[in-house]
């Protein structure tokens, strides 16, 4: 039944805004090769939606197809929204990137005193991480933020600005800063400042344990261990890709403190509206977005792995600067600022290498545009 359903839905893009094309071919081929159950893909050129298609199954067990209203777990893509909210407050003069975060949250340990807003946004704070390793798919280290802080204060703190270490604690603190400075709960501020002004009403908060109508089920391409509490890793600590098919992921429970790092669910229509407005200068100023897109300069003058929440490196095969964000090893968004081109890829398969698919989508679109006499 699964093989038949996948063949049917991979044969044609569902509800595409244009006829099947090279992008559809690339997406269908990639999904078949990686056994991705379902996906939504969109391309924005010069601020206009030029391609939006949904493919495959939102739920394999019930044979439910993906459509443009299907919600996907955005996971760490949520960090993009938190970071933009912070930068909007910087633009207003309510925050300073290089002010120690303890200035806004004086209750933090004295040992965290050198950590700034900029360090948190760039994953260079040196703070201990509050989340469990990525190979664990059940729960983070602690349930409540108070419980977590009791644990984190016992752990060593690295020197900020020295190296990039991906970290969830930083975005928990950034949300606390937002609440302290604005007097609003984090979720309320994100909705009032970022979503409602753009007419985005379809996004939902909640982890894999929440019942969220219209959300795609989440699967994994990684082999589970026998106890099914962890994903299988090889001798190098890399995930072992399953040869027998896909598995129900379940995902991590996301406690309230992790919401600013991984709590949003969104559909392709909402993400198109958001990315179009963001890169069209309707959310924050272009110069602010450019700053977020610039690699953070580490203490030794080398470039870190992040800008301010964004991943800013050349797109393979083009050499053109790109700016990306994503989450859960299932969702990826890449923008080519010089070409005013953005690709959004939402899938429901953890471990499917969405950056590779996004790069293929961009290349296919550009090749198709050149072949038809348009601009790449």
Secondary structure, 3 states (H helix, E strand, C coil): CHHHHHHHHHHCCECCCCCCCHHHHHHHHHHHHHCCCEEEEEEEECCEEEEEEEEEEEECCCCEECCCCCEEECHHHHHHHHHHHHHHHHHCCCCCCCCEHHHHCCCCCHHHCCCEHHHHHCCCCCCCCCCCCCCECCECCCCCHHHHHHHHCCCCCCCCCCCCCCCCHHHHHHHHHHHHHHCCCHHHHHHHHHHHHHCCCCCEECCCCCCCCCECCCEECECECCCCCEECECCCCCECECCCCCEECCCCECCHHHHHHHCEEECHHHHHHHHHHHHCCCCCCHHHHHHHCCCCECCCCCECCCCCCCECCCCCCCCCCCEEEEECCCEEEEEEHHHCEEEEEEECEECCCHHHHHHHHHHHHHHHHHHCCCCC
